[in-house]
């Protein structure tokens, strides 16, 4: 028991906040990635965001409350296209987001479309 307690303390000292990251499920990993990499949008998505009076920062902040629809999401050889939906600023919306599979080439994500649900 003492070893378990000391090991836990040493882990928190060495690894800090990353010890408490519980985003291990696939949908949680996608939301975490989108929250940290969604920094661009297409002109069409910009128009839709303006109409809904939201911006990318708002979408990133709302990412934890969104659901990832893996049935509508798709993969290609080089890209991942995710469909997410849920509440953003009190409105139910659907998002289409694209990102490259290879982080080394480009780690950012692009909002393709946002629409009311």
C-alpha positions in Angstrom: 0.0 0.0 0.0 2.8 2.4 0.8 4.4 1.7 -2.6 1.2 2.4 -4.4 0.8 5.7 -2.5 4.5 6.8 -3.1 4.2 5.8 -6.8 1.1 7.9 -7.2 2.8 10.9 -5.6 5.9 10.5 -7.7 3.8 10.2 -10.9 2.0 13.5 -10.1 5.3 15.2 -9.4 6.9 14.0 -12.6 4.0 14.1 -15.0 1.7 16.7 -13.5 -1.5 17.5 -15.2 -1.1 14.8 -17.9 -1.7 12.1 -15.2 -5.3 13.3 -14.9 -6.1 13.4 -18.7 -9.1 11.2 -19.1 -9.6 11.8 -22.8 -8.9 8.3 -23.8 -12.1 7.3 -25.6 -12.2 7.9 -29.4 -14.8 10.7 -29.2 -12.9 12.4 -26.4 -9.7 12.3 -28.4 -11.4 13.9 -31.4 -12.9 16.7 -29.3 -9.5 17.3 -27.6 -7.8 17.5 -30.9 -10.4 19.8 -32.4 -10.3 22.0 -29.2 -6.6 22.5 -29.6 -6.2 22.6 -33.5 -9.3 24.3 -34.9 -7.8 27.6 -36.0 -9.0 28.0 -39.6 -12.3 28.1 -41.5 -13.4 28.2 -45.1 -15.2 31.3 -46.5 -18.4 29.4 -46.5 -18.0 28.5 -42.8 -17.1 32.1 -42.0 -20.4 33.3 -43.5 -22.3 30.7 -41.6 -20.6 31.6 -38.3 -21.3 35.3 -38.9 -25.0 34.5 -39.4 -25.0 32.5 -36.2 -23.0 35.1 -34.4 -20.3 32.7 -33.3 -16.5 32.4 -33.9 -13.8 29.8 -33.8 -12.9 30.6 -30.2 -16.5 29.9 -29.2 -16.6 26.6 -31.1 -13.3 25.5 -29.4 -14.7 26.5 -26.0 -17.9 24.4 -26.7 -16.0 21.3 -28.0 -16.5 19.4 -24.7 -20.3 19.5 -25.1 -20.4 18.3 -28.7 -20.9 14.7 -29.9 -18.8 13.1 -32.6 -20.8 11.3 -35.2 -18.4 8.6 -36.4 -21.1 7.2 -38.8 -21.0 10.5 -40.8 -17.3 11.0 -40.3 -14.9 9.7 -42.9 -11.3 8.9 -43.6 -9.2 9.3 -46.7 -5.6 8.3 -47.3 -4.4 11.7 -46.0 -7.3 13.4 -44.3 -9.9 12.9 -41.6 -13.4 14.5 -41.9 -15.3 14.7 -38.7 -19.0 15.5 -38.1 -19.9 17.0 -34.7 -23.1 18.3 -33.3 -24.4 19.8 -30.1 -25.1 23.0 -28.2 -23.0 26.2 -29.0 -24.1 29.4 -27.3 -27.6 27.9 -26.6 -28.1 26.8 -30.2 -27.9 23.3 -31.5 -25.4 23.2 -34.4 -23.7 20.7 -36.7 -20.0 21.1 -37.6 -17.9 19.6 -40.4 -14.2 19.7 -39.7 -11.2 18.5 -41.7 -7.7 17.7 -40.5 -4.7 15.9 -42.0 -4.0 12.4 -40.6 -0.2 13.2 -40.4 0.5 15.7 -37.5 4.0 16.3 -38.9 2.7 17.8 -42.1 0.0 20.0 -40.6 -1.5 19.8 -37.1 -4.2 22.3 -37.7 -7.9 21.6 -38.3 -10.2 23.6 -40.7 -13.9 24.2 -40.2 -15.6 23.4 -43.4 -19.2 24.1 -42.4 -21.4 25.0 -39.5 -25.2 24.8 -39.7 -28.1 24.9 -37.3 -29.4 21.5 -36.4 
